[in-house]
């Protein structure tokens, strides 16, 4: 990757007077690339499994750097955190769940890692304007896509499912993970393309084409369907918030919703027929087979659950899943494959209620962000809404929400906080006599005692 990658990371529009420091751009690039690269070692090198100590050390270094750098943005970062209280309250609940955890060591360790991941996401938002971060993100996805394609063709036994004869999986353990990563890449890069210029646009376009190719090769119906839902609803929201077409779009959306409600009332909804239409099993490749056992476990500790990430790592899970494990031939699930079930296991209905409130607040702010006059404007403003929506839609089959040390968890925090950042900048710009005092005009002001985000 070398110099070309570094130039791509800091390649900004000509009207942006200052460039992101190369070292900080590399930090984010490496952190996000590691979320795909480090787990791939066990796949790439056969029986070799990365040392957990190495993985934890790597993330600990990233937490520390993000924490030290974000402290230079105080006191204004404090305002950003205060305006996103629901996010941090949810993290705090996971931390204090050690008090009732069935595996306290795992809970304290991994809840602290969750908060560390949140700090990395907050650092990204505090340090980089959205456009700059999306530029870095496009380079990350370009690297992941290129390495995946090399593995698929250079070593099909490792880069494809079924020992080299099945769908593409690239760097990832299975095809749906590759599909999900490429779905993120497609809408992230797609929203950035209209504002890109020159070589940067050509690079993004080439990366977008490569990511589409990998999504098709992964044969992940789940990722493709989730992506289609995100693009459809994001487009509808953009039209509804449009000054020119908003009234008409809202009427059309309301009419479509009414028709869907009438059809549902008259004919009901048959999920089996929907899955059959896409050639998929209604058990979601066996996921729903063990959910009834989880329902029983949740019913036994409904209020506060079993502690953050503690259920599947504690002997108590055997009490509930033993029959399923025997029936499935010895396969033991290590997470719920559903964000909401996982949260119920982690922190019960209290945790689920906090998660829902957090999501409602996040969606409201992301929709307002789309039409803010002082936001990034254009298609880029759709990114926070699209990320939140994809994670929620994908949460039916994966444990995206409330995670740690993953790209999804970092992007969730970033998508949640960017609308908050924009609102704070907007309020300052409205009251400031000198508009050049805004964050967008002075990206290095954090070095001064009167630092802004």
C-alpha positions in Angstrom: 0.0 0.0 0.0 2.8 2.4 0.9 2.9 6.0 -0.3 -0.2 5.6 -2.5 -2.3 4.5 0.4 -1.0 7.4 2.6 -1.7 9.9 -0.2 -5.2 8.5 -0.5 -5.8 8.7 3.2 -5.0 12.4 3.3 -6.3 13.3 -0.1 -8.8 16.0 0.6 -10.8 18.4 -1.5 -8.9 21.5 -2.8 -11.1 23.9 -0.9 -10.1 22.3 2.4 -7.1 24.4 3.5 -5.5 22.1 6.0 -4.8 18.3 5.9 -5.4 15.7 8.5 -2.1 14.8 10.1 -0.7 11.7 8.5 -0.1 9.9 11.8 -3.7 10.3 13.0 -5.1 9.2 9.7 -2.8 6.1 9.8 -4.0 5.4 13.3 -7.6 5.1 12.2 -6.7 3.3 9.0 -4.8 0.6 11.0 -7.4 0.3 13.7 -10.2 -0.3 11.2 -8.2 -2.6 9.0 -7.2 -4.7 12.0 -10.9 -5.5 12.7 -10.8 -7.6 9.5 -7.1 -8.5 9.2 -6.4 -9.9 12.8 -9.4 -12.4 12.8 -8.3 -13.6 9.4 -5.0 -15.0 10.7 -6.5 -18.2 12.0 -8.1 -18.7 8.6 -5.1 -17.7 6.4 -2.6 -19.8 8.4 -4.8 -22.9 8.9 -4.6 -24.1 12.5 -2.7 -21.0 13.7 -4.8 -18.9 16.0 -3.7 -15.4 17.0 -2.6 -15.1 20.5 -5.4 -13.5 22.5 -2.8 -11.5 24.4 -1.6 -10.0 21.1 -5.1 -9.0 20.1 -5.9 -7.5 23.5 -2.6 -5.6 23.5 -3.3 -4.2 20.1 -6.7 -2.9 21.1 -5.4 -1.6 24.4 -2.8 0.5 22.6 -5.6 1.9 20.4 -7.7 2.6 23.4 -4.8 4.4 25.1 -3.9 6.5 22.1 -7.5 7.5 21.5 -8.0 8.4 25.2 -4.8 10.5 25.3 -5.6 12.3 22.0 -9.3 12.9 22.9 -8.2 14.5 26.2 -6.5 17.3 24.2 -10.0 18.2 23.0 -11.3 18.8 26.5 -13.4 20.7 27.6 -15.5 20.7 24.4 -15.5 16.9 24.1 -17.3 16.9 27.4 -20.2 18.6 25.7 -20.2 16.0 22.9 -20.4 13.2 25.6 -23.1 15.0 27.5 -25.2 15.3 24.4 -25.0 11.6 23.8 -25.8 10.5 27.3 -27.9 7.5 26.3 -24.9 5.9 24.5 -22.7 6.2 27.6 -25.5 5.1 30.0 -25.9 1.9 28.0 -22.1 1.3 28.2 -22.2 2.0 32.0 -25.0 -0.5 32.5 -22.9 -3.2 30.8 -19.9 -2.3 33.0 -21.9 -2.5 36.3 -23.5 -5.8 35.2 -20.5 -7.4 36.7 -22.4 -7.1 40.0 -24.8 -9.8 38.9 -22.7 -11.5 36.2 -22.5 -15.3 36.0 -18.9 -14.8 34.8 -17.6 -11.6 36.4 -14.1 -11.8 34.9 -15.3 -11.9 31.4 -17.9 -9.2 32.1 -15.4 -6.7 33.6 -12.8 -7.3 30.9 -15.1 -7.1 27.9 -17.3 -4.3 29.2 -14.2 -2.2 29.6 -13.2 -3.2 26.0 -16.7 -2.0 24.9 -16.1 1.4 26.6 -12.6 1.5 25.0 -14.2 0.9 21.6 -16.7 3.7 22.3 -13.8 6.0 23.1 -12.2 5.2 19.7 -15.5 6.0 18.0 -15.8 9.3 19.9 -12.2 10.2 19.1 -12.9 9.7 15.3 -15.9 12.0 15.5 -14.1 14.6 17.6 -11.0 14.6 15.4 -12.3 14.2 11.8 -15.1 15.9 9.9 -17.4 13.4 8.3 -16.1 13.9 4.8 -12.5 13.2 5.9 -13.5 10.1 7.9 -15.4 8.7 4.9 -12.3 9.2 2.8 -10.2 7.2 5.3 -13.0 4.6 5.4 -13.0 4.2 1.6 -9.2 3.4 1.8 -9.8 0.8 4.5 -12.5 -0.9 2.5 -10.3 -0.7 -0.6 -7.5 -2.5 1.3 -9.9 -5.2 2.7 -11.4 -5.7 -0.8 -8.0 -6.0 -2.5 -6.6 -8.4 0.1 -9.8 -10.5 0.0 -9.7 -10.8 -3.8 -6.0 -11.8 -3.7 -6.8 -14.5 -1.2 -9.8 -15.8 -3.2 -7.8 -16.3 -6.4 -4.3 -17.0 -4.9 -5.6 -19.5 -2.3 -9.2 -20.6 -3.1 -9.1 -23.1 -0.3 -8.9 -20.2 2.2 -10.7 -17.5 0.3 -13.8 -19.5 -0.6 -16.3 -21.6 1.3 -16.5 -25.4 1.0 -12.8 -25.8 0.8 -12.4 -23.6 -2.3 -15.5 -24.6 -4.3 -18.2 -22.4 -2.8 -19.1 -18.7 -2.4 -16.4 -16.1 -1.8 -15.5 -15.3 1.8 -12.1 -13.5 1.3 -10.4 -12.5 4.6 -13.5 -13.4 6.6 -14.5 -16.6 8.2 -17.7 -17.0 6.1 -19.4 -15.4 3.2 -22.0 -13.4 5.1 -19.3 -11.5 7.0 -17.7 -10.6 3.6 -21.1 -9.6 2.3 -21.8 -7.4 5.3 -18.4 -5.6 5.0 -18.9 -5.0 1.3 -22.5 -3.7 1.9 -21.0 -1.2 4.4 -18.4 -0.3 1.8 -20.9 0.2 -1.0 -23.1 2.7 0.7 -20.2 4.5 2.5 -18.3 5.0 -0.8 -21.5 5.6 -2.8 -22.5 8.5 -0.5 -18.9 10.0 -0.8 -18.7 9.8 -4.6 -20.7 13.0 -5.5 -18.4 15.2 -3.5 -15.1 13.6 -4.6 -13.0 15.1 -7.3 -10.2 14.1 -9.7 -8.0 11.1 -8.7 -9.9 10.6 -5.5 -13.2 10.0 -7.4 -11.5 7.5 -9.7 -10.0 5.7 -6.8 -13.4 5.5 -5.0 -15.2 4.4 -8.2 -12.7 1.6 -8.7 -13.1 0.5 -5.0 -16.9 0.7 -5.3 -16.8 -1.6 -8.4 -14.5 -4.1 -6.6 -16.8 -4.1 -3.6 -19.9 -4.8 -5.7 -18.0 -7.7 -7.4 -17.1 -9.2 -4.0 -20.7 -8.8 -2.7 -22.0 -10.7 -5.7 -19.3 -13.3 -5.3 -20.1 -13.8 -1.7 -23.7 -14.9 -2.7 -24.9 -13.4 0.6 -28.6 -12.9 0.2 -28.8 -11.5 3.8 -26.2 -8.7 3.1 -27.7 -7.9 -0.3 -31.2 -7.7 1.1 -30.1 -5.5 4.0 -28.2 -3.2 1.6 -31.3 -2.9 -0.6 -33.5 -2.0 2.4 -30.9 0.6 3.6 -30.6 2.3 0.1 -34.4 2.3 -0.4 -35.2 3.8 3.0 -32.3 6.2 2.9 -33.5 7.5 -0.5 -37.0 7.8 0.9 -35.8 9.8 3.9 -33.7 12.1 1.7 -36.7 12.8 -0.5 -39.0 13.4 2.4 -36.5 15.9 3.9 -36.1 17.7 0.5 -37.5 21.2 0.3 -38.5 20.6 -3.3 -39.9 17.1 -3.3 -40.6 16.6 0.5 -44.4 17.1 0.4 -44.9 14.7 -2.5 -42.5 12.1 -1.1 -44.2 12.1 2.3 -47.6 11.5 0.7 -46.2 8.7 -1.4 -44.4 7.1 1.6 -47.6 7.4 3.7 -49.7 5.9 1.0 -47.3 3.0 0.5 -47.3 2.3 4.3 -51.1 2.4 4.3 -51.3 -0.1 1.4 -48.8 -2.4 3.2 -50.8 -2.3 6.4 -54.0 -3.1 4.6 -52.4 -6.1 2.8 -50.9 -7.3 6.0 -54.3 -7.0 7.7 -56.1 -8.9 4.9 -53.6 -11.6 4.0 -51.1 -11.7 7.0 -47.4 -12.2 6.5 -45.8 -15.5 5.7 -42.0 -15.4 6.4 -41.6 -18.9 5.1 -42.8 -17.7 1.6 -40.4 -14.8 1.8 -37.4 -17.0 2.6 -38.4 -19.5 -0.1 -38.5 -16.7 -2.6 -34.8 -16.1 -2.0 -34.0 -19.8 -1.8 -33.3 -19.7 1.9 -34.4 -21.7 4.9 -36.8 -20.0 7.4 -34.4 -21.2 10.2 -31.7 -18.8 8.9 -29.1 -21.5 8.4 -30.0 -23.0 11.8 -29.9 -19.8 13.8 -33.5 -20.0 14.9 -33.1 -23.6 16.0 -31.4 -22.6 19.3 -33.4 -19.4 19.9 -36.2 -21.2 21.9 -33.5 -22.3 24.4 -32.4 -18.7 24.7 -36.0 -17.6 25.3 -36.1 -19.9 28.3 -32.9 -18.6 29.7 -34.1 -15.0 29.3 -37.4 -15.9 31.0 -35.5 -17.1 34.0 -33.5 -13.8 34.4 -35.6 -11.2 32.5 -34.8 -8.0 34.3 -31.0 -7.7 34.3 -29.8 -10.8 32.4 -26.6 -12.7 33.1 -24.0 -10.0 32.8 -22.3 -8.5 29.7 -21.1 -11.3 27.4 -21.2 -13.7 30.3 -24.0 -16.2 29.3 -22.2 -18.2 26.6 -18.9 -18.2 28.5 -20.3 -19.5 31.7 -21.3 -23.1 32.6 -24.9 -22.0 33.0 -25.3 -21.9 29.2 -24.8 -25.7 29.2 -27.9 -26.1 31.3 -30.0 -24.5 28.6 -28.3 -25.5 25.4 -27.2 -29.1 26.1 -30.1 -30.7 24.2 -29.5 -28.4 21.3 -25.8 -29.1 21.2 -26.4 -32.8 21.2 -29.0 -32.5 18.5 -26.8 -30.3 16.3 -23.9 -32.8 16.4 -21.8 -30.9 18.9 -21.9 -27.4 17.6 -22.1 -24.8 20.4 -23.1 -21.2 19.6 -21.0 -18.6 21.1 -23.4 -15.7 20.7 -27.1 -15.3 20.1 -26.9 -14.4 16.3 -29.4 -11.7 17.1 -28.5 -8.3 18.7 -31.7 -8.0 20.7 -31.6 -11.5 22.2 -27.9 -10.9 23.0 -28.7 -7.7 24.9 -31.5 -9.5 26.8 -29.0 -12.1 27.8 -26.5 -9.4 28.8 -28.7 -7.0 30.7 -32.3 -8.1 30.5 -35.2 -5.9 29.6 -33.5 -2.9 31.3 -30.7 -3.2 28.8 -33.0 -3.7 25.9 -35.1 -0.6 26.9 -31.9 1.5 27.0 -30.9 0.1 23.6 -34.2 1.0 22.0 -34.2 4.5 23.5 -30.6 5.0 22.3 -31.6 3.9 18.8 -34.7 6.1 18.6 -32.6 9.1 19.7 -29.9 8.2 17.1 -32.4 7.8 14.3 -34.1 11.1 15.1 -30.8 13.0 15.1 -29.6 11.3 11.9 -32.7 12.2 10.1 -32.4 15.8 11.3 -28.7 15.8 10.2 -29.7 15.0 6.6 -31.4 18.4 6.1 -29.1 20.5 8.4 -27.9 23.6 6.6 -24.5 23.5 8.5 -24.0 19.7 8.0 -21.8 18.1 5.3 -24.8 18.3 2.9 -25.6 16.1 0.0 -25.4 12.3 0.0 -22.7 12.2 2.7 -25.3 13.3 5.3 -27.1 10.0 4.7 -24.2 8.0 6.1 -25.1 8.1 9.9 -28.8 7.1 9.1 -27.6 4.3 6.8 -25.2 2.8 9.3 -27.7 2.8 12.1 -30.4 1.3 9.8 -28.1 -1.4 8.5 -27.0 -2.5 12.0 -30.6 -2.7 13.1 -31.8 -4.6 10.1 -28.8 -6.9 10.2 -29.3 -7.4 14.0 -32.0 -10.0 13.2 -29.3 -12.5 12.2 -26.1 -11.1 13.8 -25.1 -9.6 17.1 -24.1 -6.1 15.9 -25.4 -3.9 18.6 -23.6 -3.5 21.9 -20.4 -5.2 20.6 -16.8 -4.3 21.0 -13.5 -4.5 19.1 -15.2 -4.7 15.8 -15.7 -2.3 12.8 -19.5 -2.5 13.3 -19.2 -1.2 16.9 -16.8 1.6 16.0 -19.0 2.7 13.1 -22.1 2.6 15.3 -20.6 5.1 17.7 -19.4 7.3 14.9 -22.8 7.3 13.2 -24.5 8.0 16.5 -22.1 11.0 17.3 -21.7 12.7 14.0 -25.1 14.3 14.0 -24.4 15.5 17.6 -21.1 17.0 16.4 -22.9 18.8 13.5 -25.6 20.2 15.8 -22.9 21.6 18.2 -21.0 23.2 15.4 -24.2 24.6 14.0 -25.2 26.2 17.3 -21.7 27.7 17.7 -21.7 29.1 14.2 -25.1 30.8 14.8 -23.8 32.6 17.9 -20.2 33.3 16.7 -19.4 36.7 15.2 -16.5 35.1 13.3 -17.6 32.1 11.3 -13.9 31.0 10.9 -14.0 30.0 14.5 -16.0 26.8 13.6 -14.5 23.3 13.8 -14.7 22.8 10.0 -12.5 25.9 9.4 -10.0 25.3 12.2 -9.3 21.5 12.3 -6.1 22.0 14.4 -7.5 24.3 17.0 -7.5 21.5 19.5 -3.8 22.3 20.1 -4.7 25.6 21.6 -6.1 26.2 25.1 -9.4 27.4 23.6 -9.7 24.1 21.6 -12.8 23.2 19.6 -13.7 19.8 18.4 
